[in-house]
Protein backbone atom coordinates (compact mmCIF):
# COMPACT_ATOMS: atom_id res chain seq x y z
CA UNK A 1 0.00 0.00 0.00
CA UNK A 2 1.26 3.44 -0.89
CA UNK A 3 0.54 6.26 1.57
CA UNK A 4 0.50 9.87 0.51
CA UNK A 5 0.65 12.74 2.96
CA UNK A 6 -2.19 15.20 2.47
CA UNK A 7 -1.34 18.87 2.19
CA UNK A 8 -4.05 21.38 3.02
CA UNK A 9 -1.96 24.42 2.09
CA UNK A 10 -3.12 27.37 4.16
CA UNK A 11 -6.50 25.76 4.88
CA UNK A 12 -7.15 24.34 8.33
CA UNK A 13 -8.55 20.80 8.66
CA UNK A 14 -10.64 19.60 11.58
CA UNK A 15 -8.11 17.93 13.87
CA UNK A 16 -10.49 16.42 16.37
CA UNK A 17 -13.76 16.65 18.25
CA UNK A 18 -15.24 15.46 21.50
CA UNK A 19 -18.05 16.12 23.91
CA UNK A 20 -19.01 19.73 23.20
CA UNK A 21 -15.89 20.83 21.28
CA UNK A 22 -14.05 20.84 17.95
CA UNK A 23 -10.29 21.33 17.43
CA UNK A 24 -9.27 23.29 14.34
CA UNK A 25 -5.81 24.66 13.64
CA UNK A 26 -4.65 23.89 17.16
CA UNK A 27 -7.53 25.85 18.74
CA UNK A 28 -10.44 24.37 20.65
CA UNK A 29 -13.87 25.78 19.84
CA UNK A 30 -16.76 24.94 22.15
CA UNK A 31 -20.34 24.53 21.02
CA UNK A 32 -21.67 24.86 17.48
CA UNK A 33 -19.06 25.97 14.91
CA UNK A 34 -18.92 27.23 11.35
CA UNK A 35 -15.72 26.07 9.67
CA UNK A 36 -14.36 27.19 6.31
CA UNK A 37 -10.96 26.65 4.70
CA UNK A 38 -10.01 30.21 5.76
CA UNK A 39 -11.73 30.63 9.15
CA UNK A 40 -13.39 28.83 12.04
CA UNK A 41 -15.58 30.26 14.75
CA UNK A 42 -18.77 29.95 16.74
CA UNK A 43 -22.09 29.45 14.98
CA UNK A 44 -25.56 30.16 16.36
CA UNK A 45 -26.94 26.76 15.35
CA UNK A 46 -29.88 26.01 13.11
CA UNK A 47 -31.56 29.31 14.01
CA UNK A 48 -28.55 31.17 12.52
CA UNK A 49 -29.11 31.17 8.77
CA UNK A 50 -27.30 34.49 8.26
CA UNK A 51 -23.78 33.21 8.98
CA UNK A 52 -23.76 30.40 6.39
CA UNK A 53 -25.45 32.72 3.87
CA UNK A 54 -22.38 35.00 3.99
CA UNK A 55 -20.52 32.15 2.27
CA UNK A 56 -22.64 32.34 -0.91
CA UNK A 57 -20.38 32.47 -3.95
CA UNK A 58 -17.41 31.18 -1.95
CA UNK A 59 -18.60 27.61 -1.30
CA UNK A 60 -20.67 25.08 -3.21
CA UNK A 61 -21.67 22.78 -0.34
CA UNK A 62 -22.30 23.17 3.37
CA UNK A 63 -21.76 19.97 5.34
CA UNK A 64 -24.27 20.18 8.16
CA UNK A 65 -23.22 18.16 11.20
CA UNK A 66 -26.38 17.50 13.21
CA UNK A 67 -24.65 16.19 16.36
CA UNK A 68 -24.91 12.49 17.16
CA UNK A 69 -28.30 11.85 15.54
CA UNK A 70 -29.03 12.34 11.86
CA UNK A 71 -31.89 14.76 11.34
CA UNK A 72 -32.98 16.97 8.50
CA UNK A 73 -32.49 20.72 8.91
CA UNK A 74 -35.52 22.96 9.18
CA UNK A 75 -37.04 23.65 5.78
CA UNK A 76 -36.45 27.46 5.93
CA UNK A 77 -32.74 26.86 6.70
CA UNK A 78 -32.25 24.49 3.78
CA UNK A 79 -34.31 26.53 1.34
CA UNK A 80 -32.51 29.81 2.12
CA UNK A 81 -29.10 28.23 1.50
CA UNK A 82 -30.20 26.43 -1.66
CA UNK A 83 -31.68 29.68 -3.04
CA UNK A 84 -28.26 31.27 -2.44
CA UNK A 85 -26.61 28.48 -4.47
CA UNK A 86 -25.27 26.50 -1.51
CA UNK A 87 -26.02 22.78 -1.35
CA UNK A 88 -26.79 21.41 2.11
CA UNK A 89 -25.66 17.91 3.11
CA UNK A 90 -26.92 16.89 6.57
CA UNK A 91 -25.08 14.11 8.39
CA UNK A 92 -23.95 13.29 11.90
CA UNK A 93 -21.14 15.59 13.08
CA UNK A 94 -18.36 12.94 13.14
CA UNK A 95 -19.10 12.08 9.50
CA UNK A 96 -19.24 15.77 8.59
CA UNK A 97 -15.77 16.29 10.14
CA UNK A 98 -14.25 13.41 8.16
CA UNK A 99 -15.99 14.41 4.92
CA UNK A 100 -14.88 18.03 5.37
CA UNK A 101 -11.23 16.98 5.64
CA UNK A 102 -11.42 14.69 2.59
CA UNK A 103 -13.06 17.36 0.43
CA UNK A 104 -10.71 20.04 1.78
CA UNK A 105 -7.76 17.87 0.72
CA UNK A 106 -9.27 17.73 -2.77
CA UNK A 107 -9.46 21.52 -2.91
CA UNK A 108 -13.26 21.61 -3.01
CA UNK A 109 -15.27 24.73 -2.14
CA UNK A 110 -16.85 23.55 1.10
CA UNK A 111 -17.67 24.57 4.63
CA UNK A 112 -18.99 22.75 7.69
CA UNK A 113 -21.63 23.93 10.14
CA UNK A 114 -21.34 21.59 13.10
CA UNK A 115 -23.49 20.95 16.13
CA UNK A 116 -21.40 19.37 18.90
CA UNK A 117 -21.59 15.74 19.89
CA UNK A 118 -22.67 14.98 23.45
N, CA, C and O atoms as CSV, one atom per row, in Angstrom:
chain,resi,resn,atom,element,x,y,z
A,1,UNK,N,N,0.846,-1.161,0.000
A,1,UNK,CA,C,0.000,0.000,0.000
A,1,UNK,C,C,0.902,1.238,0.000
A,1,UNK,O,O,1.911,1.302,0.701
A,2,UNK,N,N,0.504,2.196,-0.798
A,2,UNK,CA,C,1.258,3.439,-0.887
A,2,UNK,C,C,0.498,4.527,-0.137
A,2,UNK,O,O,-0.678,4.765,-0.416
A,3,UNK,N,N,1.155,5.189,0.810
A,3,UNK,CA,C,0.538,6.256,1.574
A,3,UNK,C,C,1.043,7.594,1.063
A,3,UNK,O,O,2.229,7.753,0.775
A,4,UNK,N,N,0.152,8.535,0.956
A,4,UNK,CA,C,0.500,9.867,0.506
A,4,UNK,C,C,0.068,10.867,1.570
A,4,UNK,O,O,-1.081,10.858,2.012
A,5,UNK,N,N,0.987,11.722,1.976
A,5,UNK,CA,C,0.654,12.738,2.960
A,5,UNK,C,C,-0.224,13.800,2.296
A,5,UNK,O,O,0.046,14.241,1.179
A,6,UNK,N,N,-1.272,14.195,3.004
A,6,UNK,CA,C,-2.190,15.196,2.475
A,6,UNK,C,C,-1.706,16.570,2.880
A,6,UNK,O,O,-1.355,16.801,4.037
A,7,UNK,N,N,-1.689,17.485,1.919
A,7,UNK,CA,C,-1.340,18.872,2.190
A,7,UNK,C,C,-2.590,19.723,2.041
A,7,UNK,O,O,-3.271,19.662,1.017
A,8,UNK,N,N,-2.887,20.512,3.058
A,8,UNK,CA,C,-4.046,21.383,3.019
A,8,UNK,C,C,-3.665,22.822,2.657
A,8,UNK,O,O,-4.526,23.701,2.630
A,9,UNK,N,N,-2.398,23.062,2.384
A,9,UNK,CA,C,-1.955,24.421,2.085
A,9,UNK,C,C,-2.212,25.314,3.282
A,9,UNK,O,O,-1.853,24.961,4.405
A,10,UNK,N,N,-2.824,26.458,3.060
A,10,UNK,CA,C,-3.122,27.375,4.160
A,10,UNK,C,C,-4.458,27.061,4.834
A,10,UNK,O,O,-4.791,27.668,5.852
A,11,UNK,N,N,-5.216,26.131,4.284
A,11,UNK,CA,C,-6.503,25.755,4.877
A,11,UNK,C,C,-6.281,24.957,6.151
A,11,UNK,O,O,-5.256,24.297,6.317
A,12,UNK,N,N,-7.265,25.028,7.056
A,12,UNK,CA,C,-7.151,24.339,8.334
A,12,UNK,C,C,-8.140,23.176,8.412
A,12,UNK,O,O,-9.351,23.396,8.377
A,13,UNK,N,N,-7.644,21.947,8.515
A,13,UNK,CA,C,-8.551,20.802,8.664
A,13,UNK,C,C,-9.089,20.713,10.090
A,13,UNK,O,O,-8.581,21.361,11.005
A,14,UNK,N,N,-10.114,19.908,10.254
A,14,UNK,CA,C,-10.638,19.602,11.585
A,14,UNK,C,C,-9.734,18.527,12.165
A,14,UNK,O,O,-9.628,17.429,11.621
A,15,UNK,N,N,-9.087,18.852,13.268
A,15,UNK,CA,C,-8.106,17.934,13.866
A,15,UNK,C,C,-8.729,16.957,14.852
A,15,UNK,O,O,-8.176,15.887,15.101
A,16,UNK,N,N,-9.865,17.316,15.406
A,16,UNK,CA,C,-10.491,16.424,16.371
A,16,UNK,C,C,-11.789,17.015,16.899
A,16,UNK,O,O,-12.116,18.172,16.634
A,17,UNK,N,N,-12.512,16.211,17.639
A,17,UNK,CA,C,-13.762,16.650,18.253
A,17,UNK,C,C,-14.021,15.768,19.459
A,17,UNK,O,O,-13.453,14.682,19.581
A,18,UNK,N,N,-14.864,16.231,20.331
A,18,UNK,CA,C,-15.245,15.464,21.505
A,18,UNK,C,C,-16.524,16.037,22.078
A,18,UNK,O,O,-17.227,16.795,21.411
A,19,UNK,N,N,-16.815,15.687,23.278
A,19,UNK,CA,C,-18.053,16.119,23.913
A,19,UNK,C,C,-18.082,17.649,24.040
A,19,UNK,O,O,-17.463,18.221,24.937
A,20,UNK,N,N,-18.807,18.292,23.131
A,20,UNK,CA,C,-19.007,19.728,23.198
A,20,UNK,C,C,-17.942,20.590,22.557
A,20,UNK,O,O,-18.006,21.813,22.680
A,21,UNK,N,N,-16.946,19.998,21.865
A,21,UNK,CA,C,-15.892,20.828,21.283
A,21,UNK,C,C,-15.405,20.287,19.945
A,21,UNK,O,O,-15.611,19.123,19.603
A,22,UNK,N,N,-14.742,21.190,19.192
A,22,UNK,CA,C,-14.051,20.844,17.948
A,22,UNK,C,C,-12.669,21.477,18.014
A,22,UNK,O,O,-12.516,22.574,18.551
A,23,UNK,N,N,-11.651,20.794,17.468
A,23,UNK,CA,C,-10.290,21.334,17.434
A,23,UNK,C,C,-9.909,21.592,15.980
A,23,UNK,O,O,-9.886,20.682,15.151
A,24,UNK,N,N,-9.613,22.859,15.695
A,24,UNK,CA,C,-9.269,23.287,14.339
A,24,UNK,C,C,-8.040,24.166,14.422
A,24,UNK,O,O,-8.021,25.141,15.174
A,25,UNK,N,N,-7.017,23.835,13.659
A,25,UNK,CA,C,-5.812,24.659,13.640
A,25,UNK,C,C,-5.169,24.836,14.994
A,25,UNK,O,O,-4.596,25.889,15.275
A,26,UNK,N,N,-5.253,23.821,15.839
A,26,UNK,CA,C,-4.647,23.889,17.161
A,26,UNK,C,C,-5.485,24.613,18.202
A,26,UNK,O,O,-5.080,24.710,19.360
A,27,UNK,N,N,-6.649,25.124,17.809
A,27,UNK,CA,C,-7.527,25.846,18.737
A,27,UNK,C,C,-8.769,25.019,19.023
A,27,UNK,O,O,-9.299,24.345,18.139
A,28,UNK,N,N,-9.220,25.076,20.253
A,28,UNK,CA,C,-10.436,24.374,20.652
A,28,UNK,C,C,-11.597,25.358,20.625
A,28,UNK,O,O,-11.540,26.419,21.246
A,29,UNK,N,N,-12.647,24.997,19.900
A,29,UNK,CA,C,-13.872,25.785,19.843
A,29,UNK,C,C,-14.972,24.993,20.516
A,29,UNK,O,O,-15.171,23.818,20.210
A,30,UNK,N,N,-15.685,25.622,21.422
A,30,UNK,CA,C,-16.759,24.942,22.148
A,30,UNK,C,C,-18.113,25.287,21.548
A,30,UNK,O,O,-18.340,26.413,21.105
A,31,UNK,N,N,-18.999,24.319,21.537
A,31,UNK,CA,C,-20.343,24.532,21.019
A,31,UNK,C,C,-20.398,24.409,19.507
A,31,UNK,O,O,-19.489,23.865,18.881
A,32,UNK,N,N,-21.476,24.923,18.929
A,32,UNK,CA,C,-21.672,24.858,17.479
A,32,UNK,C,C,-20.643,25.742,16.779
A,32,UNK,O,O,-20.330,26.835,17.251
A,33,UNK,N,N,-20.117,25.259,15.644
A,33,UNK,CA,C,-19.056,25.966,14.912
A,33,UNK,C,C,-19.363,26.025,13.427
A,33,UNK,O,O,-20.008,25.137,12.870
A,34,UNK,N,N,-18.883,27.096,12.797
A,34,UNK,CA,C,-18.920,27.229,11.351
A,34,UNK,C,C,-17.468,27.241,10.890
A,34,UNK,O,O,-16.690,28.112,11.281
A,35,UNK,N,N,-17.112,26.268,10.056
A,35,UNK,CA,C,-15.718,26.072,9.667
A,35,UNK,C,C,-15.597,26.190,8.156
A,35,UNK,O,O,-16.325,25.541,7.405
A,36,UNK,N,N,-14.669,27.026,7.729
A,36,UNK,CA,C,-14.364,27.192,6.313
A,36,UNK,C,C,-12.878,26.944,6.132
A,36,UNK,O,O,-12.153,26.859,7.123
A,37,UNK,N,N,-12.401,26.826,4.902
A,37,UNK,CA,C,-10.961,26.651,4.703
A,37,UNK,C,C,-10.140,27.838,5.209
A,37,UNK,O,O,-8.945,27.686,5.461
A,38,UNK,N,N,-10.747,29.008,5.362
A,38,UNK,CA,C,-10.010,30.209,5.756
A,38,UNK,C,C,-10.336,30.706,7.154
A,38,UNK,O,O,-9.670,31.622,7.637
A,39,UNK,N,N,-11.344,30.134,7.833
A,39,UNK,CA,C,-11.726,30.634,9.155
A,39,UNK,C,C,-12.522,29.569,9.901
A,39,UNK,O,O,-13.071,28.647,9.298
A,40,UNK,N,N,-12.573,29.709,11.201
A,40,UNK,CA,C,-13.394,28.833,12.042
A,40,UNK,C,C,-13.826,29.635,13.253
A,40,UNK,O,O,-13.026,30.348,13.858
A,41,UNK,N,N,-15.088,29.514,13.599
A,41,UNK,CA,C,-15.584,30.255,14.751
A,41,UNK,C,C,-16.918,29.739,15.208
A,41,UNK,O,O,-17.441,28.770,14.657
A,42,UNK,N,N,-17.479,30.387,16.223
A,42,UNK,CA,C,-18.774,29.955,16.738
A,42,UNK,C,C,-19.882,30.171,15.718
A,42,UNK,O,O,-19.792,31.036,14.846
A,43,UNK,N,N,-20.916,29.371,15.848
A,43,UNK,CA,C,-22.089,29.449,14.981
A,43,UNK,C,C,-23.316,29.372,15.876
A,43,UNK,O,O,-23.309,28.649,16.872
A,44,UNK,N,N,-24.352,30.095,15.539
A,44,UNK,CA,C,-25.560,30.157,16.356
A,44,UNK,C,C,-26.500,28.979,16.218
A,44,UNK,O,O,-27.606,29.016,16.757
A,45,UNK,N,N,-26.098,27.939,15.517
A,45,UNK,CA,C,-26.941,26.762,15.354
A,45,UNK,C,C,-27.960,26.928,14.242
A,45,UNK,O,O,-27.866,27.848,13.430
A,46,UNK,N,N,-28.914,26.048,14.213
A,46,UNK,CA,C,-29.875,26.009,13.112
A,46,UNK,C,C,-30.748,27.258,13.005
A,46,UNK,O,O,-31.357,27.493,11.961
A,47,UNK,N,N,-30.817,28.059,14.064
A,47,UNK,CA,C,-31.557,29.314,14.006
A,47,UNK,C,C,-30.744,30.401,13.302
A,47,UNK,O,O,-31.297,31.431,12.917
A,48,UNK,N,N,-29.456,30.184,13.134
A,48,UNK,CA,C,-28.548,31.166,12.521
A,48,UNK,C,C,-28.352,30.838,11.045
A,48,UNK,O,O,-27.420,30.124,10.673
A,49,UNK,N,N,-29.235,31.364,10.221
A,49,UNK,CA,C,-29.111,31.171,8.774
A,49,UNK,C,C,-28.154,32.205,8.183
A,49,UNK,O,O,-27.498,31.942,7.175
A,50,UNK,N,N,-28.076,33.376,8.805
A,50,UNK,CA,C,-27.304,34.490,8.257
A,50,UNK,C,C,-25.824,34.155,8.091
A,50,UNK,O,O,-25.226,34.502,7.073
A,51,UNK,N,N,-25.230,33.491,9.067
A,51,UNK,CA,C,-23.784,33.207,8.985
A,51,UNK,C,C,-23.425,32.329,7.788
A,51,UNK,O,O,-22.524,32.690,7.031
A,52,UNK,N,N,-24.094,31.187,7.586
A,52,UNK,CA,C,-23.764,30.398,6.395
A,52,UNK,C,C,-24.090,31.121,5.086
A,52,UNK,O,O,-23.431,30.885,4.074
A,53,UNK,N,N,-25.095,31.997,5.093
A,53,UNK,CA,C,-25.448,32.721,3.868
A,53,UNK,C,C,-24.337,33.670,3.428
A,53,UNK,O,O,-24.241,33.997,2.245
A,54,UNK,N,N,-23.490,34.119,4.372
A,54,UNK,CA,C,-22.376,35.000,3.995
A,54,UNK,C,C,-21.359,34.270,3.125
A,54,UNK,O,O,-20.488,34.902,2.527
A,55,UNK,N,N,-21.461,32.954,3.052
A,55,UNK,CA,C,-20.519,32.147,2.267
A,55,UNK,C,C,-20.960,31.956,0.817
A,55,UNK,O,O,-20.244,31.339,0.028
A,56,UNK,N,N,-22.133,32.480,0.463
A,56,UNK,CA,C,-22.642,32.341,-0.908
A,56,UNK,C,C,-21.624,32.892,-1.900
A,56,UNK,O,O,-21.095,33.990,-1.729
A,57,UNK,N,N,-21.362,32.106,-2.938
A,57,UNK,CA,C,-20.377,32.472,-3.951
A,57,UNK,C,C,-18.969,32.015,-3.618
A,57,UNK,O,O,-18.096,32.009,-4.486
A,58,UNK,N,N,-18.738,31.630,-2.363
A,58,UNK,CA,C,-17.411,31.177,-1.948
A,58,UNK,C,C,-17.353,29.670,-1.730
A,58,UNK,O,O,-16.283,29.064,-1.781
A,59,UNK,N,N,-18.532,29.067,-1.483
A,59,UNK,CA,C,-18.598,27.614,-1.304
A,59,UNK,C,C,-19.713,27.058,-2.180
A,59,UNK,O,O,-20.621,27.780,-2.592
A,60,UNK,N,N,-19.626,25.769,-2.451
A,60,UNK,CA,C,-20.666,25.080,-3.208
A,60,UNK,C,C,-21.554,24.239,-2.297
A,60,UNK,O,O,-22.746,24.078,-2.557
A,61,UNK,N,N,-20.962,23.702,-1.223
A,61,UNK,CA,C,-21.674,22.775,-0.344
A,61,UNK,C,C,-21.379,23.108,1.111
A,61,UNK,O,O,-20.242,23.402,1.482
A,62,UNK,N,N,-22.426,23.055,1.923
A,62,UNK,CA,C,-22.296,23.172,3.369
A,62,UNK,C,C,-22.574,21.802,3.969
A,62,UNK,O,O,-23.682,21.278,3.849
A,63,UNK,N,N,-21.574,21.226,4.611
A,63,UNK,CA,C,-21.758,19.970,5.336
A,63,UNK,C,C,-22.373,20.335,6.675
A,63,UNK,O,O,-21.781,21.096,7.439
A,64,UNK,N,N,-23.534,19.811,6.967
A,64,UNK,CA,C,-24.269,20.180,8.161
A,64,UNK,C,C,-24.216,19.036,9.157
A,64,UNK,O,O,-24.946,18.054,9.022
A,65,UNK,N,N,-23.358,19.161,10.152
A,65,UNK,CA,C,-23.223,18.155,11.203
A,65,UNK,C,C,-24.310,18.345,12.239
A,65,UNK,O,O,-24.337,19.363,12.932
A,66,UNK,N,N,-25.202,17.384,12.354
A,66,UNK,CA,C,-26.378,17.496,13.210
A,66,UNK,C,C,-26.169,16.922,14.611
A,66,UNK,O,O,-27.144,16.607,15.293
A,67,UNK,N,N,-24.918,16.780,15.052
A,67,UNK,CA,C,-24.647,16.190,16.358
A,67,UNK,C,C,-24.496,14.688,16.228
A,67,UNK,O,O,-23.874,14.202,15.283
A,68,UNK,N,N,-25.060,13.949,17.171
A,68,UNK,CA,C,-24.909,12.492,17.158
A,68,UNK,C,C,-26.052,11.755,16.475
A,68,UNK,O,O,-25.962,10.551,16.234
A,69,UNK,N,N,-27.132,12.479,16.161
A,69,UNK,CA,C,-28.300,11.848,15.541
A,69,UNK,C,C,-28.606,12.541,14.220
A,69,UNK,O,O,-28.745,13.763,14.167
A,70,UNK,N,N,-28.708,11.762,13.166
A,70,UNK,CA,C,-29.031,12.335,11.861
A,70,UNK,C,C,-30.455,12.869,11.874
A,70,UNK,O,O,-31.399,12.173,12.247
A,71,UNK,N,N,-30.583,14.118,11.458
A,71,UNK,CA,C,-31.888,14.760,11.339
A,71,UNK,C,C,-31.815,15.717,10.157
A,71,UNK,O,O,-30.734,16.161,9.770
A,72,UNK,N,N,-32.949,16.021,9.603
A,72,UNK,CA,C,-32.985,16.974,8.502
A,72,UNK,C,C,-33.072,18.384,9.071
A,72,UNK,O,O,-33.725,18.605,10.091
A,73,UNK,N,N,-32.420,19.331,8.419
A,73,UNK,CA,C,-32.489,20.716,8.911
A,73,UNK,C,C,-33.884,21.286,8.681
A,73,UNK,O,O,-34.636,20.787,7.844
A,74,UNK,N,N,-34.223,22.328,9.424
A,74,UNK,CA,C,-35.520,22.963,9.185
A,74,UNK,C,C,-35.628,23.431,7.731
A,74,UNK,O,O,-34.650,23.883,7.135
A,75,UNK,N,N,-36.815,23.316,7.185
A,75,UNK,CA,C,-37.039,23.655,5.781
A,75,UNK,C,C,-36.595,25.085,5.444
A,75,UNK,O,O,-35.959,25.272,4.407
A,76,UNK,N,N,-36.896,26.104,6.261
A,76,UNK,CA,C,-36.449,27.459,5.925
A,76,UNK,C,C,-34.919,27.578,5.857
A,76,UNK,O,O,-34.395,28.327,5.032
A,77,UNK,N,N,-34.210,26.851,6.708
A,77,UNK,CA,C,-32.741,26.865,6.703
A,77,UNK,C,C,-32.228,26.318,5.368
A,77,UNK,O,O,-31.429,26.961,4.687
A,78,UNK,N,N,-32.693,25.138,5.011
A,78,UNK,CA,C,-32.254,24.485,3.778
A,78,UNK,C,C,-32.624,25.306,2.548
A,78,UNK,O,O,-31.799,25.500,1.655
A,79,UNK,N,N,-33.858,25.785,2.504
A,79,UNK,CA,C,-34.314,26.533,1.337
A,79,UNK,C,C,-33.541,27.831,1.145
A,79,UNK,O,O,-33.207,28.183,0.014
A,80,UNK,N,N,-33.252,28.548,2.226
A,80,UNK,CA,C,-32.505,29.811,2.117
A,80,UNK,C,C,-31.119,29.570,1.539
A,80,UNK,O,O,-30.663,30.325,0.680
A,81,UNK,N,N,-30.446,28.520,2.006
A,81,UNK,CA,C,-29.100,28.228,1.500
A,81,UNK,C,C,-29.148,27.764,0.045
A,81,UNK,O,O,-28.320,28.182,-0.765
A,82,UNK,N,N,-30.102,26.913,-0.289
A,82,UNK,CA,C,-30.197,26.432,-1.664
A,82,UNK,C,C,-30.532,27.569,-2.629
A,82,UNK,O,O,-30.027,27.593,-3.751
A,83,UNK,N,N,-31.378,28.510,-2.206
A,83,UNK,CA,C,-31.678,29.680,-3.041
A,83,UNK,C,C,-30.435,30.537,-3.272
A,83,UNK,O,O,-30.322,31.212,-4.295
A,84,UNK,N,N,-29.506,30.507,-2.318
A,84,UNK,CA,C,-28.258,31.265,-2.440
A,84,UNK,C,C,-27.189,30.483,-3.219
A,84,UNK,O,O,-26.067,30.961,-3.387
A,85,UNK,N,N,-27.542,29.284,-3.691
A,85,UNK,CA,C,-26.608,28.478,-4.474
A,85,UNK,C,C,-25.701,27.594,-3.648
A,85,UNK,O,O,-24.671,27.132,-4.139
A,86,UNK,N,N,-26.068,27.352,-2.401
A,86,UNK,CA,C,-25.270,26.500,-1.510
A,86,UNK,C,C,-26.033,25.199,-1.272
A,86,UNK,O,O,-27.148,25.217,-0.751
A,87,UNK,N,N,-25.434,24.078,-1.650
A,87,UNK,CA,C,-26.020,22.779,-1.354
A,87,UNK,C,C,-25.855,22.452,0.113
A,87,UNK,O,O,-24.849,22.819,0.720
A,88,UNK,N,N,-26.825,21.769,0.693
A,88,UNK,CA,C,-26.791,21.413,2.107
A,88,UNK,C,C,-26.794,19.892,2.227
A,88,UNK,O,O,-27.688,19.221,1.711
A,89,UNK,N,N,-25.781,19.354,2.917
A,89,UNK,CA,C,-25.660,17.906,3.114
A,89,UNK,C,C,-25.695,17.592,4.605
A,89,UNK,O,O,-24.660,17.676,5.267
A,90,UNK,N,N,-26.859,17.232,5.153
A,90,UNK,CA,C,-26.919,16.889,6.570
A,90,UNK,C,C,-26.341,15.499,6.828
A,90,UNK,O,O,-26.523,14.573,6.037
A,91,UNK,N,N,-25.650,15.382,7.940
A,91,UNK,CA,C,-25.081,14.107,8.395
A,91,UNK,C,C,-24.744,14.252,9.870
A,91,UNK,O,O,-24.821,15.354,10.413
A,92,UNK,N,N,-24.376,13.175,10.518
A,92,UNK,CA,C,-23.946,13.293,11.904
A,92,UNK,C,C,-22.612,14.044,11.928
A,92,UNK,O,O,-21.848,13.986,10.964
A,93,UNK,N,N,-22.338,14.736,13.012
A,93,UNK,CA,C,-21.141,15.589,13.077
A,93,UNK,C,C,-19.824,14.840,12.863
A,93,UNK,O,O,-18.958,15.363,12.161
A,94,UNK,N,N,-19.622,13.639,13.430
A,94,UNK,CA,C,-18.365,12.942,13.142
A,94,UNK,C,C,-18.151,12.689,11.649
A,94,UNK,O,O,-17.040,12.848,11.143
A,95,UNK,N,N,-19.211,12.297,10.950
A,95,UNK,CA,C,-19.099,12.080,9.503
A,95,UNK,C,C,-18.835,13.390,8.771
A,95,UNK,O,O,-18.070,13.418,7.807
A,96,UNK,N,N,-19.457,14.463,9.217
A,96,UNK,CA,C,-19.236,15.772,8.593
A,96,UNK,C,C,-17.780,16.209,8.757
A,96,UNK,O,O,-17.201,16.787,7.837
A,97,UNK,N,N,-17.186,15.937,9.916
A,97,UNK,CA,C,-15.770,16.289,10.139
A,97,UNK,C,C,-14.868,15.522,9.172
A,97,UNK,O,O,-13.992,16.112,8.540
A,98,UNK,N,N,-15.077,14.225,9.056
A,98,UNK,CA,C,-14.247,13.412,8.163
A,98,UNK,C,C,-14.451,13.824,6.701
A,98,UNK,O,O,-13.484,13.956,5.950
A,99,UNK,N,N,-15.692,14.022,6.306
A,99,UNK,CA,C,-15.987,14.408,4.924
A,99,UNK,C,C,-15.386,15.769,4.610
A,99,UNK,O,O,-14.849,15.973,3.521
A,100,UNK,N,N,-15.469,16.696,5.547
A,100,UNK,CA,C,-14.879,18.026,5.369
A,100,UNK,C,C,-13.388,17.898,5.053
A,100,UNK,O,O,-12.900,18.504,4.099
A,101,UNK,N,N,-12.671,17.115,5.849
A,101,UNK,CA,C,-11.226,16.976,5.639
A,101,UNK,C,C,-10.895,16.339,4.296
A,101,UNK,O,O,-9.949,16.760,3.630
A,102,UNK,N,N,-11.658,15.335,3.893
A,102,UNK,CA,C,-11.418,14.689,2.594
A,102,UNK,C,C,-11.623,15.695,1.460
A,102,UNK,O,O,-10.775,15.831,0.579
A,103,UNK,N,N,-12.758,16.396,1.492
A,103,UNK,CA,C,-13.056,17.358,0.427
A,103,UNK,C,C,-12.102,18.555,0.462
A,103,UNK,O,O,-11.751,19.101,-0.584
A,104,UNK,N,N,-11.690,18.956,1.649
A,104,UNK,CA,C,-10.705,20.037,1.781
A,104,UNK,C,C,-9.397,19.631,1.125
A,104,UNK,O,O,-8.773,20.433,0.431
A,105,UNK,N,N,-8.978,18.388,1.341
A,105,UNK,CA,C,-7.762,17.873,0.721
A,105,UNK,C,C,-7.841,17.819,-0.793
A,105,UNK,O,O,-6.818,17.858,-1.475
A,106,UNK,N,N,-9.065,17.728,-1.322
A,106,UNK,CA,C,-9.272,17.727,-2.774
A,106,UNK,C,C,-9.392,19.139,-3.339
A,106,UNK,O,O,-9.514,19.318,-4.551
A,107,UNK,N,N,-9.356,20.143,-2.458
A,107,UNK,CA,C,-9.465,21.524,-2.913
A,107,UNK,C,C,-10.875,21.963,-3.237
A,107,UNK,O,O,-11.065,22.940,-3.960
A,108,UNK,N,N,-11.858,21.268,-2.723
A,108,UNK,CA,C,-13.264,21.606,-3.007
A,108,UNK,C,C,-13.697,22.856,-2.248
A,108,UNK,O,O,-13.107,23.210,-1.227
A,109,UNK,N,N,-14.721,23.512,-2.752
A,109,UNK,CA,C,-15.273,24.734,-2.145
A,109,UNK,C,C,-16.361,24.341,-1.137
A,109,UNK,O,O,-17.543,24.286,-1.475
A,110,UNK,N,N,-15.945,24.073,0.093
A,110,UNK,CA,C,-16.854,23.546,1.097
A,110,UNK,C,C,-16.712,24.300,2.399
A,110,UNK,O,O,-15.749,25.033,2.624
A,111,UNK,N,N,-17.707,24.095,3.253
A,111,UNK,CA,C,-17.674,24.574,4.634
A,111,UNK,C,C,-18.446,23.557,5.472
A,111,UNK,O,O,-19.177,22.720,4.943
A,112,UNK,N,N,-18.267,23.646,6.782
A,112,UNK,CA,C,-18.991,22.748,7.688
A,112,UNK,C,C,-19.627,23.570,8.797
A,112,UNK,O,O,-18.960,24.383,9.438
A,113,UNK,N,N,-20.904,23.359,9.018
A,113,UNK,CA,C,-21.626,23.929,10.145
A,113,UNK,C,C,-21.919,22.756,11.073
A,113,UNK,O,O,-22.670,21.847,10.718
A,114,UNK,N,N,-21.329,22.780,12.251
A,114,UNK,CA,C,-21.340,21.592,13.101
A,114,UNK,C,C,-21.992,21.840,14.450
A,114,UNK,O,O,-21.631,22.773,15.166
A,115,UNK,N,N,-22.956,20.994,14.787
A,115,UNK,CA,C,-23.491,20.947,16.133
A,115,UNK,C,C,-22.635,19.958,16.906
A,115,UNK,O,O,-22.264,18.919,16.360
A,116,UNK,N,N,-22.310,20.250,18.158
A,116,UNK,CA,C,-21.403,19.371,18.898
A,116,UNK,C,C,-22.025,18.017,19.226
A,116,UNK,O,O,-23.244,17.864,19.290
A,117,UNK,N,N,-21.152,17.051,19.428
A,117,UNK,CA,C,-21.593,15.736,19.893
A,117,UNK,C,C,-21.640,15.782,21.414
A,117,UNK,O,O,-20.887,16.523,22.046
A,118,UNK,N,N,-22.522,14.990,21.989
A,118,UNK,CA,C,-22.666,14.983,23.451
A,118,UNK,C,C,-21.620,14.097,24.080
A,118,UNK,O,O,-21.579,13.962,25.303
